[in-house]
Each structure stands twice: as structure tokens, then as C-alpha cells.
């Protein structure tokens, strides 16, 4: 699963909207992972094709030993403002 890391939530949300519109038409599931993400969304994120997140969220996910969200990570993109 490709993972896009944006430096702040606003850029993450903007990229989510762009990618969801473009790739949603192709049947790809895009999800946004930020501090506002609900626990129900976490299960959906595990089955997503593209994930947009912030450095804080990805760091907490990487260092959480119980997290299996990054098992299928294949590509990491870093967006600079």
C-alpha cells in the first residue's frame, strides 16, 4: 500500500480529496489517517489502497508494536509544503 506523508493535516486533507477523486474512479480505496481519525476508520485504513497521513500519526504507528497497519507498506511519499 502506498503511503503519503504530508507535513500537516491541512495538506494531508487536500491531498486526500485530490487522490480520492482521481483514484476512486479506478476503484482504489483512499483513506486519511490523522489525529482526527476514528477507531472505526482504522479498520478501513488497513484495507486501503492509498493512505494519506501526517508525520505524528505515522511515527506513532511505526513505534506501536501491536500495530499491523504497515505490514503491506510498499511505497512512501513525502510531500513538502
C-alpha positions as CSV (number, residue, x, y, z in Angstrom):
1,X,0.0,0.0,0.0
2,X,1.4,3.4,-0.9
3,X,1.6,5.9,2.0
4,X,1.8,9.7,1.5
5,X,3.2,11.7,4.4
6,X,2.2,15.4,4.4
7,X,3.8,17.8,6.9
8,X,0.5,19.0,8.3
9,X,-3.2,17.9,8.5
10,X,-4.4,20.6,6.0
11,X,-2.1,19.3,3.3
12,X,-3.0,15.7,4.1
13,X,-6.7,16.6,3.7
14,X,-6.1,18.4,0.5
15,X,-4.2,15.5,-1.0
16,X,-6.8,13.0,0.2
17,X,-9.5,15.0,-1.6
18,X,-7.4,15.0,-4.8
19,X,-6.4,11.4,-4.7
20,X,-9.9,10.2,-3.7
21,X,-11.4,11.9,-6.7
22,X,-8.8,10.7,-9.1
23,X,-8.2,7.1,-7.9
24,X,-11.7,6.5,-6.5
25,X,-12.9,6.3,-10.1
26,X,-10.4,3.4,-10.7
27,X,-11.8,1.5,-7.7
28,X,-8.9,2.3,-5.4
29,X,-9.8,3.0,-1.8
30,X,-8.1,6.1,-0.4
31,X,-8.1,6.9,3.4
32,X,-6.8,9.8,5.5
33,X,-5.0,8.9,8.8
34,X,-4.7,11.9,11.2
35,X,-5.3,12.7,14.8
36,X,-9.0,13.1,13.9
37,X,-9.3,9.5,12.6
38,X,-11.9,7.5,14.4
39,X,-11.2,3.9,15.6
40,X,-13.8,2.6,13.0
41,X,-11.7,4.2,10.3
42,X,-8.6,2.3,11.5
43,X,-10.1,-1.0,10.3
44,X,-10.9,0.6,6.9
45,X,-7.4,2.0,6.7
46,X,-5.9,-1.4,6.9
47,X,-7.8,-2.4,3.7
48,X,-7.0,0.8,1.8
49,X,-5.0,1.1,-1.4
50,X,-3.7,4.6,-0.7
51,X,-3.2,6.3,2.7
52,X,-2.5,10.0,3.5
53,X,-1.1,10.7,6.9
54,X,0.9,13.2,9.0
55,X,4.4,12.6,10.5
56,X,3.0,12.4,14.0
57,X,0.5,9.7,13.1
58,X,2.9,7.6,11.1
59,X,5.5,7.8,13.9
60,X,3.1,6.6,16.5
61,X,2.0,3.8,14.1
62,X,5.6,2.7,13.3
63,X,6.6,2.5,17.0
64,X,3.4,0.8,18.2
65,X,4.4,-2.9,18.4
66,X,0.8,-4.0,18.3
67,X,0.1,-2.1,15.0
68,X,0.0,-4.2,11.9
69,X,-1.0,-1.3,9.6
70,X,2.4,-1.1,7.9
71,X,2.8,-4.8,7.1
72,X,1.9,-4.2,3.5
73,X,3.7,-0.8,3.0
74,X,5.4,-0.7,-0.4
75,X,5.8,2.9,-1.2
76,X,6.3,6.0,1.0
77,X,5.8,9.5,-0.5
78,X,6.8,12.7,1.4
79,X,5.1,15.9,0.4
80,X,6.8,19.2,1.2
81,X,4.8,22.4,1.5
